[in-house]
Amino acid sequence: MDAIRIRGGRPLRGTVRIGGAKNAALPLMVASLLTEETLTLGNLPHLTDISTLANLLAQHGVAIELAGGAPNGGHAGRVMSLTAGEIVSTSAPYDLVRRMRASVLVMGPLLARCGEARVSLPGGCAIGTRPVDLHLNALAQLGAEVELSEGYIQLAAPRGLQGAHIVFPVVSVGATENLLMTACLAKGETVLANAAREPEVADLARCLTAMGARIDGVGTDTLRIQGVDRLHGATHAVLPDRIETGTYAAAAAITGGELLLEGAQGAHLESVIDAFARAGVEIAETPDGLRVRRAGAAIAGTDAMTEPYPGFPTDMQAQFMAMMTAADGAAMITETIFENRFMHVPELCRMGANITVHGASAMVRGQKRLAGAPVMATDLRASVSLVIAGLAAEGETLVSRVYHLDRGYERLEEKLAACGADIERIRT
């Protein structure tokens, strides 16, 4: 099993190319199930989650072609063509779905196109309850018959799907994406109220519109979809990954370095940029992306609370906490999205961090020095927070279970090493 070894204390300097957003690419790939024509996606990241979903789509009958690559031998900017000419299976088996929660997104499109779907209850990171009932209750309002049996979700729409006015009881990115895709092929108008506003949802809506969908309210919390008889193929570029952007910004800040995050878009990161500014970290727009550097001698302790977009993203909480472990002062970090997303705290404390958890909040008292230690990743964002802390720690940090990391970060150790980090992947 792979691990990542880091010898900290080196400021990061150079350029990091920001890849396509994983959280946008996954639903975009699923959208290929809605048409028999080819959907071509550009700027696709090369990640484990992408491969996992590609395998799932292939068993449904989607023909997949992959092209493109970076001149340096990497995989940046890949292009994937997906053609679901014939759906050969409407069943998504446990062995594939358990590896990644986003697999549950196939159930709506399969139901809309084929009138039925059988999807295993999902897996993914163990960061708290993410109830699939939000999806199922909304699909039922469109006319789906829902049954849970032996760990599988059975869906049928013998009379077709009919548009409805759906109010989500809580904001859910996954449920919004699932119902957005499904409603495109339902009859009549569907209104999704209290919909997620994340840039990745808007990116999906733009792609669906290019495929012939009729969607109003993109970027707001109310989406109106006029159902159409069929969608057609399209070409769409995945937007830059705002979480990867914020992750490298935290790495630059904690090491006292300076990075150009090539291709990054500040418009998708306003809450993160604001929090970093309060911490004394400058993130400035340039013609090529965003430039990050620490304004003063130290990071200032700064509070943060995770919220649905446009609030501070839960997927940046662990990285921000890692940055705060080396701050001058204290920071209160509150998690409002997931109830079990402080699993990185004990590992950061192994490196000398001073963090006290009180329910949904963590008090982080910045330390003058962190010390390298063997640590273990528990989920995707937790794993990269340990890497960030390791970049600033004295001595050697060994991060194990980095398969979590590979789900969402492309060539992380290569990108960091190119900017001066002493980091390498090893086989333990």
Secondary structure, DSSP 8 states (H G I E B T S, - for coil): -EEEEEE-----EEEEE--B-HHHHHHHHHGGGG-SSEEEEEEE---HHHHHHHHHHHHHT-EEEEE---TTSS-TTEEEEEE-SS----EE-HHHHTT-GGGGGGHHHHHHHHSEEEEE------SS---THHHHHHHHHTT-EEEEETTEEEEE-TT--B--EEE-SS--HHHHHHHHHHHTTSBSEEEEET----HHHHHHHHHHHHTT-EEE-TTSSEEEEE--S----EEEE--B-HHHHHHHHHHHHHHT-EEEEET--GGG-HHHHHHHHHTTEEEEEETTEEEEEESSSS-B---EEB-STTSB-GGGHHHHHHHHTTSBSEEEEE--S-TT--TTHHHHHHTT-EEEEETTEEEEE--S--B--EEE--SHHHHHHHHHHHHHSBSEEEEE-THHHHTT-SSHHHHHHHTT-EEEEEE-
